[in-house]
Amino acid sequence: MAKRRKDFDYDKLTPQELMRFEVARELGLDDKIVAGGWGALSAQESGRIGGIIAGRNRKKRAAQLPERDEDTKLP
C-alpha cells in the first residue's frame, strides 16, 4: 500500500508536532520531512524521535515533582 503524501506546512503544526519537528531537526531529518511529510520517515527514525521526546517529558515531569524528604517514610 502506498503512503499518502501530505503537504508539510510549518505554520499549521500543533505544539506536539512542533516538538517532533524540532527533535527531527536536531537529528538532521527536517529536510526529509519537508520533502515527503511525516510518512517519509522510517520506523527507526520515528522511534528515535519518539524516544527522545519521551525522555524529555520524563525529565520535565521529574523536575516538577516536589522533592521528597528522606526522613519522611510513606506507609
Biopython code that builds the backbone (N, CA, C, O; Angstrom):
import numpy as np
from Bio.PDB.StructureBuilder import StructureBuilder

atoms = [
    (1, "MET", "N", (0.844, -1.173, 0.000)),
    (1, "MET", "CA", (0.000, 0.000, 0.000)),
    (1, "MET", "C", (0.894, 1.243, 0.000)),
    (1, "MET", "O", (1.837, 1.324, 0.788)),
    (2, "ALA", "N", (0.619, 2.169, -0.840)),
    (2, "ALA", "CA", (1.414, 3.383, -0.964)),
    (2, "ALA", "C", (1.096, 4.358, 0.168)),
    (2, "ALA", "O", (-0.047, 4.475, 0.610)),
    (3, "LYS", "N", (2.122, 5.041, 0.616)),
    (3, "LYS", "CA", (1.917, 6.062, 1.641)),
    (3, "LYS", "C", (1.319, 7.300, 0.988)),
    (3, "LYS", "O", (1.676, 7.665, -0.133)),
    (4, "ARG", "N", (0.411, 7.933, 1.704)),
    (4, "ARG", "CA", (-0.192, 9.152, 1.183)),
    (4, "ARG", "C", (0.715, 10.327, 1.500)),
    (4, "ARG", "O", (1.154, 10.500, 2.637)),
    (5, "ARG", "N", (0.987, 11.118, 0.501)),
    (5, "ARG", "CA", (1.837, 12.283, 0.709)),
    (5, "ARG", "C", (0.972, 13.435, 1.187)),
    (5, "ARG", "O", (-0.028, 13.786, 0.562)),
    (6, "LYS", "N", (1.371, 14.005, 2.287)),
    (6, "LYS", "CA", (0.648, 15.122, 2.867)),
    (6, "LYS", "C", (1.570, 16.333, 2.819)),
    (6, "LYS", "O", (2.706, 16.260, 3.286)),
    (7, "ASP", "N", (1.106, 17.426, 2.272)),
    (7, "ASP", "CA", (1.935, 18.627, 2.200)),
    (7, "ASP", "C", (2.303, 19.095, 3.603)),
    (7, "ASP", "O", (1.478, 19.074, 4.516)),
    (8, "PHE", "N", (3.529, 19.510, 3.754)),
    (8, "PHE", "CA", (4.033, 19.946, 5.045)),
    (8, "PHE", "C", (3.922, 21.459, 5.135)),
    (8, "PHE", "O", (4.423, 22.177, 4.270)),
    (9, "ASP", "N", (3.269, 21.939, 6.177)),
    (9, "ASP", "CA", (3.125, 23.375, 6.396)),
    (9, "ASP", "C", (3.567, 23.685, 7.822)),
    (9, "ASP", "O", (2.859, 23.369, 8.778)),
    (10, "TYR", "N", (4.725, 24.297, 7.960)),
    (10, "TYR", "CA", (5.294, 24.597, 9.269)),
    (10, "TYR", "C", (4.362, 25.474, 10.105)),
    (10, "TYR", "O", (4.312, 25.329, 11.326)),
    (11, "ASP", "N", (3.632, 26.369, 9.471)),
    (11, "ASP", "CA", (2.762, 27.298, 10.203)),
    (11, "ASP", "C", (1.549, 26.620, 10.808)),
    (11, "ASP", "O", (0.945, 27.163, 11.733)),
    (12, "LYS", "N", (1.174, 25.451, 10.315)),
    (12, "LYS", "CA", (-0.020, 24.765, 10.805)),
    (12, "LYS", "C", (0.296, 23.618, 11.771)),
    (12, "LYS", "O", (-0.577, 22.799, 12.062)),
    (13, "LEU", "N", (1.540, 23.553, 12.271)),
    (13, "LEU", "CA", (1.908, 22.479, 13.182)),
    (13, "LEU", "C", (1.289, 22.698, 14.562)),
    (13, "LEU", "O", (1.234, 23.820, 15.064)),
    (14, "THR", "N", (0.831, 21.613, 15.155)),
    (14, "THR", "CA", (0.335, 21.665, 16.532)),
    (14, "THR", "C", (1.551, 21.739, 17.455)),
    (14, "THR", "O", (2.668, 21.466, 17.014)),
    (15, "PRO", "N", (1.363, 22.100, 18.715)),
    (15, "PRO", "CA", (2.513, 22.155, 19.628)),
    (15, "PRO", "C", (3.260, 20.812, 19.725)),
    (15, "PRO", "O", (4.486, 20.788, 19.835)),
    (16, "GLN", "N", (2.525, 19.714, 19.684)),
    (16, "GLN", "CA", (3.149, 18.404, 19.735)),
    (16, "GLN", "C", (3.966, 18.134, 18.464)),
    (16, "GLN", "O", (5.087, 17.631, 18.540)),
    (17, "GLU", "N", (3.409, 18.467, 17.313)),
    (17, "GLU", "CA", (4.134, 18.289, 16.057)),
    (17, "GLU", "C", (5.334, 19.224, 15.976)),
    (17, "GLU", "O", (6.359, 18.872, 15.392)),
    (18, "LEU", "N", (5.212, 20.409, 16.558)),
    (18, "LEU", "CA", (6.328, 21.351, 16.571)),
    (18, "LEU", "C", (7.496, 20.767, 17.359)),
    (18, "LEU", "O", (8.648, 20.887, 16.943)),
    (19, "MET", "N", (7.201, 20.132, 18.499)),
    (19, "MET", "CA", (8.246, 19.491, 19.278)),
    (19, "MET", "C", (8.868, 18.341, 18.479)),
    (19, "MET", "O", (10.088, 18.181, 18.469)),
    (20, "ARG", "N", (8.044, 17.555, 17.822)),
    (20, "ARG", "CA", (8.544, 16.455, 16.990)),
    (20, "ARG", "C", (9.465, 16.991, 15.893)),
    (20, "ARG", "O", (10.527, 16.428, 15.625)),
    (21, "PHE", "N", (9.045, 18.078, 15.273)),
    (21, "PHE", "CA", (9.842, 18.639, 14.182)),
    (21, "PHE", "C", (11.177, 19.179, 14.694)),
    (21, "PHE", "O", (12.197, 19.038, 14.019)),
    (22, "GLU", "N", (11.183, 19.793, 15.875)),
    (22, "GLU", "CA", (12.428, 20.324, 16.425)),
    (22, "GLU", "C", (13.400, 19.198, 16.761)),
    (22, "GLU", "O", (14.605, 19.343, 16.557)),
    (23, "VAL", "N", (12.887, 18.070, 17.277)),
    (23, "VAL", "CA", (13.744, 16.916, 17.531)),
    (23, "VAL", "C", (14.256, 16.358, 16.205)),
    (23, "VAL", "O", (15.427, 15.993, 16.098)),
    (24, "ALA", "N", (13.394, 16.290, 15.204)),
    (24, "ALA", "CA", (13.799, 15.803, 13.889)),
    (24, "ALA", "C", (14.873, 16.709, 13.292)),
    (24, "ALA", "O", (15.798, 16.233, 12.633)),
    (25, "ARG", "N", (14.750, 17.991, 13.520)),
    (25, "ARG", "CA", (15.759, 18.940, 13.025)),
    (25, "ARG", "C", (17.105, 18.668, 13.695)),
    (25, "ARG", "O", (18.145, 18.714, 13.038)),
    (26, "GLU", "N", (17.089, 18.383, 15.000)),
    (26, "GLU", "CA", (18.322, 18.070, 15.709)),
    (26, "GLU", "C", (18.977, 16.805, 15.152)),
    (26, "GLU", "O", (20.203, 16.692, 15.147)),
    (27, "LEU", "N", (18.163, 15.853, 14.684)),
    (27, "LEU", "CA", (18.677, 14.607, 14.133)),
    (27, "LEU", "C", (19.024, 14.720, 12.646)),
    (27, "LEU", "O", (19.544, 13.775, 12.053)),
    (28, "GLY", "N", (18.736, 15.872, 12.049)),
    (28, "GLY", "CA", (19.041, 16.075, 10.638)),
    (28, "GLY", "C", (17.999, 15.493, 9.702)),
    (28, "GLY", "O", (18.304, 15.215, 8.542)),
    (29, "LEU", "N", (16.777, 15.302, 10.175)),
    (29, "LEU", "CA", (15.716, 14.707, 9.367)),
    (29, "LEU", "C", (14.711, 15.726, 8.856)),
    (29, "LEU", "O", (13.725, 15.351, 8.221)),
    (30, "ASP", "N", (14.940, 17.006, 9.119)),
    (30, "ASP", "CA", (13.969, 18.032, 8.756)),
    (30, "ASP", "C", (13.754, 18.136, 7.249)),
    (30, "ASP", "O", (12.623, 18.331, 6.803)),
    (31, "ASP", "N", (14.815, 18.010, 6.461)),
    (31, "ASP", "CA", (14.660, 18.094, 5.001)),
    (31, "ASP", "C", (13.798, 16.947, 4.479)),
    (31, "ASP", "O", (12.993, 17.133, 3.567)),
    (32, "LYS", "N", (13.969, 15.775, 5.055)),
    (32, "LYS", "CA", (13.197, 14.606, 4.639)),
    (32, "LYS", "C", (11.707, 14.796, 4.955)),
    (32, "LYS", "O", (10.849, 14.396, 4.169)),
    (33, "ILE", "N", (11.409, 15.402, 6.094)),
    (33, "ILE", "CA", (10.021, 15.631, 6.493)),
    (33, "ILE", "C", (9.380, 16.695, 5.610)),
    (33, "ILE", "O", (8.234, 16.544, 5.188)),
    (34, "VAL", "N", (10.115, 17.773, 5.329)),
    (34, "VAL", "CA", (9.582, 18.842, 4.483)),
    (34, "VAL", "C", (9.305, 18.309, 3.084)),
    (34, "VAL", "O", (8.303, 18.674, 2.468)),
    (35, "ALA", "N", (10.182, 17.451, 2.580)),
    (35, "ALA", "CA", (10.024, 16.934, 1.225)),
    (35, "ALA", "C", (8.892, 15.915, 1.112)),
    (35, "ALA", "O", (8.157, 15.913, 0.125)),
    (36, "GLY", "N", (8.746, 15.049, 2.119)),
    (36, "GLY", "CA", (7.777, 13.968, 1.985)),
    (36, "GLY", "C", (6.753, 13.842, 3.098)),
    (36, "GLY", "O", (5.951, 12.908, 3.090)),
    (37, "GLY", "N", (6.762, 14.754, 4.048)),
    (37, "GLY", "CA", (5.817, 14.669, 5.165)),
    (37, "GLY", "C", (6.297, 13.669, 6.208)),
    (37, "GLY", "O", (7.355, 13.058, 6.060)),
    (38, "TRP", "N", (5.508, 13.511, 7.260)),
    (38, "TRP", "CA", (5.880, 12.610, 8.348)),
    (38, "TRP", "C", (5.961, 11.161, 7.879)),
    (38, "TRP", "O", (6.726, 10.373, 8.435)),
    (39, "GLY", "N", (5.196, 10.809, 6.880)),
    (39, "GLY", "CA", (5.182, 9.449, 6.371)),
    (39, "GLY", "C", (6.457, 9.056, 5.651)),
    (39, "GLY", "O", (6.662, 7.875, 5.371)),
    (40, "ALA", "N", (7.313, 10.009, 5.348)),
    (40, "ALA", "CA", (8.567, 9.712, 4.661)),
    (40, "ALA", "C", (9.620, 9.135, 5.601)),
    (40, "ALA", "O", (10.640, 8.619, 5.145)),
    (41, "LEU", "N", (9.383, 9.217, 6.895)),
    (41, "LEU", "CA", (10.347, 8.705, 7.861)),
    (41, "LEU", "C", (10.214, 7.195, 7.987)),
    (41, "LEU", "O", (9.126, 6.638, 7.847)),
    (42, "SER", "N", (11.338, 6.546, 8.253)),
    (42, "SER", "CA", (11.312, 5.107, 8.500)),
    (42, "SER", "C", (10.841, 4.866, 9.936)),
    (42, "SER", "O", (10.777, 5.794, 10.741)),
    (43, "ALA", "N", (10.519, 3.627, 10.240)),
    (43, "ALA", "CA", (10.080, 3.279, 11.593)),
    (43, "ALA", "C", (11.188, 3.561, 12.599)),
    (43, "ALA", "O", (10.919, 4.015, 13.711)),
    (44, "GLN", "N", (12.414, 3.298, 12.218)),
    (44, "GLN", "CA", (13.545, 3.537, 13.104)),
    (44, "GLN", "C", (13.698, 5.029, 13.407)),
    (44, "GLN", "O", (13.936, 5.408, 14.554)),
    (45, "GLU", "N", (13.563, 5.864, 12.394)),
    (45, "GLU", "CA", (13.684, 7.315, 12.585)),
    (45, "GLU", "C", (12.548, 7.841, 13.450)),
    (45, "GLU", "O", (12.771, 8.667, 14.335)),
    (46, "SER", "N", (11.335, 7.366, 13.201)),
    (46, "SER", "CA", (10.186, 7.791, 14.009)),
    (46, "SER", "C", (10.347, 7.359, 15.453)),
    (46, "SER", "O", (10.035, 8.114, 16.375)),
    (47, "GLY", "N", (10.837, 6.132, 15.650)),
    (47, "GLY", "CA", (11.054, 5.630, 17.001)),
    (47, "GLY", "C", (12.115, 6.410, 17.744)),
    (47, "GLY", "O", (11.996, 6.649, 18.945)),
    (48, "ARG", "N", (13.142, 6.802, 17.036)),
    (48, "ARG", "CA", (14.198, 7.599, 17.668)),
    (48, "ARG", "C", (13.641, 8.943, 18.119)),
    (48, "ARG", "O", (13.950, 9.402, 19.218)),
    (49, "ILE", "N", (12.827, 9.574, 17.286)),
    (49, "ILE", "CA", (12.202, 10.855, 17.655)),
    (49, "ILE", "C", (11.307, 10.665, 18.871)),
    (49, "ILE", "O", (11.365, 11.449, 19.818)),
    (50, "GLY", "N", (10.480, 9.626, 18.847)),
    (50, "GLY", "CA", (9.584, 9.361, 19.967)),
    (50, "GLY", "C", (10.332, 9.070, 21.255)),
    (50, "GLY", "O", (9.902, 9.495, 22.328)),
    (51, "GLY", "N", (11.443, 8.353, 21.167)),
    (51, "GLY", "CA", (12.239, 8.059, 22.351)),
    (51, "GLY", "C", (12.843, 9.294, 22.967)),
    (51, "GLY", "O", (12.869, 9.437, 24.190)),
    (52, "ILE", "N", (13.329, 10.188, 22.129)),
    (52, "ILE", "CA", (13.909, 11.434, 22.631)),
    (52, "ILE", "C", (12.841, 12.291, 23.301)),
    (52, "ILE", "O", (13.078, 12.874, 24.358)),
    (53, "ILE", "N", (11.666, 12.365, 22.683)),
    (53, "ILE", "CA", (10.576, 13.154, 23.265)),
    (53, "ILE", "C", (10.141, 12.552, 24.605)),
    (53, "ILE", "O", (9.903, 13.285, 25.565)),
    (54, "ALA", "N", (10.038, 11.221, 24.671)),
    (54, "ALA", "CA", (9.649, 10.556, 25.923)),
    (54, "ALA", "C", (10.661, 10.847, 27.026)),
    (54, "ALA", "O", (10.280, 11.093, 28.170)),
    (55, "GLY", "N", (11.937, 10.819, 26.690)),
    (55, "GLY", "CA", (12.968, 11.121, 27.673)),
    (55, "GLY", "C", (12.875, 12.550, 28.176)),
    (55, "GLY", "O", (13.026, 12.807, 29.370)),
    (56, "ARG", "N", (12.628, 13.471, 27.269)),
    (56, "ARG", "CA", (12.491, 14.877, 27.675)),
    (56, "ARG", "C", (11.266, 15.080, 28.560)),
    (56, "ARG", "O", (11.323, 15.815, 29.545)),
    (57, "ASN", "N", (10.157, 14.429, 28.208)),
    (57, "ASN", "CA", (8.949, 14.552, 29.023)),
    (57, "ASN", "C", (9.175, 13.970, 30.415)),
    (57, "ASN", "O", (8.701, 14.523, 31.407)),
    (58, "ARG", "N", (9.900, 12.854, 30.488)),
    (58, "ARG", "CA", (10.200, 12.223, 31.771)),
    (58, "ARG", "C", (11.031, 13.166, 32.635)),
    (58, "ARG", "O", (10.752, 13.316, 33.825)),
    (59, "LYS", "N", (12.039, 13.798, 32.059)),
    (59, "LYS", "CA", (12.869, 14.742, 32.805)),
    (59, "LYS", "C", (12.057, 15.942, 33.273)),
    (59, "LYS", "O", (12.233, 16.432, 34.389)),
    (60, "LYS", "N", (11.163, 16.409, 32.401)),
    (60, "LYS", "CA", (10.333, 17.567, 32.744)),
    (60, "LYS", "C", (9.413, 17.242, 33.922)),
    (60, "LYS", "O", (9.263, 18.045, 34.844)),
    (61, "ARG", "N", (8.797, 16.049, 33.881)),
    (61, "ARG", "CA", (7.917, 15.641, 34.985)),
    (61, "ARG", "C", (8.705, 15.468, 36.275)),
    (61, "ARG", "O", (8.217, 15.851, 37.338)),
    (62, "ALA", "N", (9.892, 14.911, 36.218)),
    (62, "ALA", "CA", (10.713, 14.712, 37.408)),
    (62, "ALA", "C", (11.107, 16.048, 38.026)),
    (62, "ALA", "O", (11.186, 16.169, 39.248)),
    (63, "ALA", "N", (11.351, 17.036, 37.200)),
    (63, "ALA", "CA", (11.731, 18.356, 37.703)),
    (63, "ALA", "C", (10.548, 19.054, 38.368)),
    (63, "ALA", "O", (10.742, 19.902, 39.239)),
    (64, "GLN", "N", (9.334, 18.708, 37.971)),
    (64, "GLN", "CA", (8.150, 19.356, 38.524)),
    (64, "GLN", "C", (7.681, 18.716, 39.830)),
    (64, "GLN", "O", (6.940, 19.341, 40.587)),
    (65, "LEU", "N", (8.102, 17.477, 40.105)),
    (65, "LEU", "CA", (7.681, 16.798, 41.321)),
    (65, "LEU", "C", (8.343, 17.446, 42.528)),
    (65, "LEU", "O", (9.505, 17.847, 42.467)),
    (66, "PRO", "N", (7.598, 17.548, 43.627)),
    (66, "PRO", "CA", (8.230, 18.101, 44.832)),
    (66, "PRO", "C", (9.274, 17.113, 45.345)),
    (66, "PRO", "O", (9.091, 15.898, 45.261)),
    (67, "GLU", "N", (10.363, 17.644, 45.873)),
    (67, "GLU", "CA", (11.409, 16.778, 46.381)),
    (67, "GLU", "C", (10.934, 16.125, 47.667)),
    (67, "GLU", "O", (10.345, 16.774, 48.531)),
    (68, "ARG", "N", (11.200, 14.825, 47.780)),
    (68, "ARG", "CA", (10.765, 14.082, 48.963)),
    (68, "ARG", "C", (11.839, 14.143, 50.034)),
    (68, "ARG", "O", (13.034, 14.062, 49.753)),
    (69, "ASP", "N", (11.381, 14.285, 51.260)),
    (69, "ASP", "CA", (12.289, 14.315, 52.389)),
    (69, "ASP", "C", (12.678, 12.887, 52.737)),
    (69, "ASP", "O", (11.807, 12.025, 52.860)),
    (70, "GLU", "N", (13.967, 12.620, 52.897)),
    (70, "GLU", "CA", (14.453, 11.272, 53.181)),
    (70, "GLU", "C", (13.926, 10.758, 54.514)),
    (70, "GLU", "O", (13.720, 9.555, 54.671)),
    (71, "ASP", "N", (13.703, 11.665, 55.493)),
    (71, "ASP", "CA", (13.248, 11.239, 56.827)),
    (71, "ASP", "C", (11.778, 10.854, 56.833)),
    (71, "ASP", "O", (11.350, 10.092, 57.700)),
    (72, "THR", "N", (11.004, 11.355, 55.897)),
    (72, "THR", "CA", (9.589, 11.064, 55.846)),
    (72, "THR", "C", (9.388, 9.784, 55.058)),
    (72, "THR", "O", (9.703, 9.713, 53.871)),
    (73, "LYS", "N", (8.860, 8.778, 55.730)),
    (73, "LYS", "CA", (8.613, 7.487, 55.101)),
    (73, "LYS", "C", (7.124, 7.359, 54.814)),
    (73, "LYS", "O", (6.291, 7.653, 55.672)),
    (74, "LEU", "N", (6.802, 6.930, 53.637)),
    (74, "LEU", "CA", (5.418, 6.675, 53.282)),
    (74, "LEU", "C", (5.085, 5.236, 53.667)),
    (74, "LEU", "O", (5.935, 4.355, 53.542)),
    (75, "PRO", "N", (3.855, 4.984, 54.136)),
    (75, "PRO", "CA", (3.487, 3.612, 54.533)),
    (75, "PRO", "C", (3.422, 2.684, 53.349)),
    (75, "PRO", "O", (3.127, 1.499, 53.507)),
]
sb = StructureBuilder()
sb.init_structure("model")
sb.init_model(0)
sb.init_chain("A")
sb.init_seg("    ")
for serial, (resi, resn, name, xyz) in enumerate(atoms, 1):
    if name == "N":
        sb.init_residue(resn, " ", resi, " ")
    sb.init_atom(name, np.array(xyz, "f"), 0.0, 1.0, " ", f" {name:<3s}", serial, name[0])
structure = sb.get_structure()
